[in-house]
Amino acid sequence: MSGAGKRFGVLEVFRDINLEVGSREVLAIIGPSGCGKTTLLRCIDGLIPLTEGHIQIEGELIAAPREGVAMVFQHFGLLPWKTVFHNVAYGLKLAGASRAEVEETVPRFINLVGLSGFEHYYPYQISGGMQQRCGLARALAVGPRVLLMDEPFGAVDAQTREILQFELLRIWEARPTTMVFVTHAIDEAILMGDRVMVLKGRPSGVHEIVTVDLPRPRSRATLAHPRFAELREHVWGTLMDDARRAEFEVNR
């Protein structure tokens, strides 16, 4: 990503973002509300165009969604008229997979995310956490080399969120892939990321990129590691003033 900027009319969301994400690296992006985290992720996915600069994935300029990149949305993004099985199969079918390939692949990923036995349930019949597992399985089933996650656990309760965090860590350890993970939660960013990119300002820009020097694999014990607390305090101290301003900001 080089010189990336985005504006909507007179509103400039972010500017001059320069970044390189390594193979199988997890980059967490954090910043105050309204700083453009989701917009940036959608630009990486090719869903919306940059106003300035460019984004490349595997040497290819991004102007539209491309093969090898999958996105998991905050609000699940499931098709309510399709079962768990057919929601997971959806991306494969769009990619032109044969019926035999779908029948062989989908059960593996349903099992990977812990949804075996729920293949024939519809989204309204399962919990929010299970819906998010289904969305994750759908993204993983297409074999992405880059996985984009937009606040993937933001719509579930705190207990479910923690369960899903460690499930995602388990899945990533089993199938490591490049991941860009947008979150509002500092603890989550540090737990998941190899690096944490802190966005600040209006328009936002890269204030700091923090290296998370915590060993992998990570577990609940990681949360009690002294270095985890140090990193959390560092990131929170960096964001605190902007977070307070965002909380009391009103539209005029």
Summary of the structure (lengths in Angstrom):
residues: 252
radius of gyration: 18.3
end to end distance: 32.9
largest distance: 56.2
contacts: 767
relative contact order: 0.18
helix: 41%
strand: 21%
